[in-house]
Amino acid sequence: MIGKSHKLALCHGDRWRVEDMLQEQPDLLRKDPERDMDLWCHLFAPDDLLRVGNACRVACEAAAAEWCSGNTWNDDVIVGTAAVCWPALALLRGATCKEPMSRGQACEAVLGRLRAARVEIVMVIEDGDAGLECWVDPVAGSFPMHSRGRCPGGINSRTGLLHRVVWAHPVTRIAWEDDDWSV
């Protein structure tokens, strides 16, 4: 849940601009759907069962689709939540702007406030519809919750545009064989 303080009287000074995100990670300037999906898959253990589109696959074999789940699965049952998706609609619901802003700029402002509040953002994605989505780390010890969002590297079926990763937490760049999955 995004608190009201992160959404009221947004101004341009609040924004975490896509340009700044990409400057932090210049390899993301190049559109690469396979790399983007790989970054998202690295939020999970390689043998975690994921739902991507209408298919379930282990993380190390998952391919992009329009939608994906931030959950791990056992058949049709959610086992755990690795990342919670806050789509543009959730970021902007109830938001007010102190200064005129586009939809994308308002998303950037909410993300800027979330980042300033030290919310653990694990990935930011352009949704292919002039907005941004963010995947966040769920609160430790929270009950597994349904989480669904735009799949990195997927295509928005309405606009035909790519869901591109514009920022990814450094943990997504750790090779599975180098990661410690015991924690």
Number of C-alpha atoms within 10 A of each C-alpha: 7 14 9 12 12 22 22 15 14 25 17 17 11 20 20 21 19 18 11 13 17 17 14 13 14 13 12 18 15 11 15 15 20 13 17 24 22 20 23 26 24 18 21 23 18 18 12 19 22 26 24 24 17 10 11 20 16 19 23 17 13 20 21 22 20 19 19 25 23 29 23 26 19 12 11 9 9 19 16 17 21 20 28 24 24 21 21 24 13 15 25 22 11 10 17 17 15 10 11 12 16 11 16 19 22 28 28 26 27 25 25 20 19 21 16 12 10 9 15 15 20 20 23 26 26 23 27 19 16 14 20 29 24 26 24 19 17 19 13 6 6 9 11 16 16 15 17 20 21 30 28 32 27 26 21 18 10 8 11 11 16 23 29 27 29 27 24 23 16 11 12 18 14 13 11 16 9 7 12 9 10 4 3
